Amino acid sequence: MRIKGAIFDLDGTLLDSMSVWETAGARYLKSIGKTPRPDLRDTIISLSLMQAADYFRREYGVTESVSEIMEGIDGAVEDFYRNEVRPKEGVIGFLESLRSRRVKMCVATATNRHLVEAGLERNGMLGYFGAIVTCTEVGAGKDSPDVFNAALDFLGTKKEETFIFEDALYAIKTGKEAGFTVVAISDESAKKQRDEIARLSDIFVSSFSALEAFM
């Protein structure tokens, strides 16, 4: 397969970081005296940080502004990105391989920029990417193709030669519907959707270490 451009998701794809997002919303709500509902994780997992903040205002009666809520959630996870987060298996070797072939790379993520930069810098990965495109800055979550199209515009590559690397089913669906080739990276957070992810994606692997055979 010919690849000239690569758009990478961050959490669960480049970084082994989904666990912190599964608990960040609940941690924030508890910190302001709210009791998280049992379905909170499943409800907000497909939302951008801005969308989650709006959801907390609408469904939990949080009176802080959207920006204040976003800052509160950020505070619950920032230390993790700066001091604990690790890359997914095989990812650095794969990025080095793409760079050696002069493949253009960027990140498209629902995570706020300062956290993205902190996590990538901690693991020596920031320099591989020419740009970071966030859902917050684009103004749409990954249920919309806007963030992927913005990343494509930056890369300047043809869509048929640009691959999206993702772990989340909803984002994989969006990428496929938008006409991209989508590579799915297995992550523990999406194990319940594993079969559907494997069916829907163009390539499905357990780790980046297995991708050289395809590219």
N, C-alpha and C positions, 0 to 999 in steps of 0.2 A: 504494500500500500504506500502510495506517495504522500508524504506529509511535509508541508512547508510552514504551517502555522499550528500552534497548539494553545488552547485555552484551558487553563486548569482551575478547577474548583479548589478551595483551600481545605475546609474542615472535612475530615474523613477521606480526603483524596491525597493532598500533599502532606497534611499534618494529621497525626493521630489525636484529634482534638474534639471529636463529637461528644465525648462524655461530659465535658464541661458545659456545653450548650444544652444538654439534656437536663441539667440541674440548675442552670443560671437563672431561668425565669422563676422557678420555685424559690430559689434562694432570695431573689430580689423581693418577691411578694411576701415571704416570711419576714424579711427585714423591716417591712413597713406594716406588719400586723395583719396581713391577708393570708387566708388559708388556700393554698393551691388546690384546684380540683384534680381528681385522678386522671382526667383526660388532657391535662395541660400540655404535657410533652408532645402528644400526637397532634394537638391543635396548633401549636406555634412552630413546629419543626419546619414547616414549609414557608414560614413568613420571614421577611427581612426584619432587621432590628426595629426599624421604624414602624412596620406593620404590627409587630408584637407589642410595641409601646402603645399604639393606638388601641389594640385589642385589650390591654390591661385597663385603659381608661374606660372603654366601652363596657366590658364584661365584668370587671372587678371594682369599678367605681374609684379607681386611683385618680386622685385630684391633681397630681403633679403634671406638668406639661410633658408633651411627647419627648422633647429634648432632655428634660430632667430624668424621665424614666430611662431613656437610652443611656444616660450617664450612669445611672444607678446599676443597670444591668452590666454595663462595661466594667464598672468597678468590681463586680463579682467575679469577673473572668480575667482581668488584665494581668494579674500576678501570674496566672497559669501560663499565659502566652509568653511572658517575659522570662520566666524561670523554670518552667516544667515541660512544656510541650515538646514532643519529639516528632520526627518525620515518619511517614509510612515506610514500610519495608521496601527497599530497593529504589526509592524515589530519587535520591541524589545521583546514583549511577545512571539512571534513566535520563535525568535532566542533562547530565554531562554528555551523554550520547547524543541527545538532540542538539545541544549547543555545538558539538563537534561537526554536526552536519548542517549547521547554520539555519536550523529551524527557528523561526521567530516564536517567542513565548510570552504569554501574559497570564494574569490571574483574574478570574471573574468570580466574585464571592458576595455572599450576603453579610459577611463580617465587616465591621468598620475598619477603615484604613489603618489606624494606628495599631490595632491589634494584629492585623495582617502583617504589617511591617515588623512588629516586635517578634512574632513567631517565626517569620522567615529569617530575620536577621540572627536570631538566637541559634538557628540551625545552619547558618552559612548558605542560605538558599536565595536570598533577596536579589543577588546579582544576576541570576538566571533570567529574570523577567524584565521585559521592557516597559511594562505598565501593570498597574493594579486597577481594575475596574470594579467598583462596588455597587451593589443594588441600591444603597442609600443615595449615592451620588447620581445614579441613573434615574432613580425615582420609581423603580419597579422591582418586584421580587422575581425569582426564577420560575414562577408560574407564567411569566411573560418572557419572550425572547429578547427583550430590549438589552439586557446586560450582555448577552452573547453577541448580539449585533454590534454593540458598542466596542466590544473587544475585537471583533472582526475588523471593524473600521480602523482601529489602531494598528492591527497587524498588517493590513493592506494585502492580505493573501486571498486567493480564491476560496470560496466556501467549500468546494469539493476537495480542496487540499488542506483544509483546516479541521483539526480534530478537537472535540471537546472531551475532557477527562473529568468524570463525575462519579459520585458514589450514591447520590440520592435519586430515587425513582422519579419523583415529580420533575426534577431538573433534567433527567435523562429524557423523559417524555417531551419536555419543552424543546430540548436540543434536537431531537429527532424530528419533531413536527416542523421545526424551523429549517430542516434540510441539511443539518450537519452530520458528519460521521461522529458517533459517540462511543468512547471507550469507557466502560464501567469498571471501577476499582472496588473490589469487595471491602466492606467495612462492617464491623460488628453491629453498628447501629441500624443497619438496613438488612439484617439477616432474615427478617420475616418476609421481605420482598425479594429475596435472592432469586427465586425462580423467574419472577416477572422481569427483574432487572436483566437477567441473563438472556431472556427471550427478546427483550426490546432493544438492547444495545447491539452495536455492530461487533464489538469485542468485549468479552467479560473475562477478567483475570483476578486471581486471588491477591496478586501484588504486582508492583512495577517490574519486579525481577523477571516476570514471565512475558513481558511485552516485546522484548527484542526479536522474538520469533515472528512477530506480526509486522515489524517495521524495519 
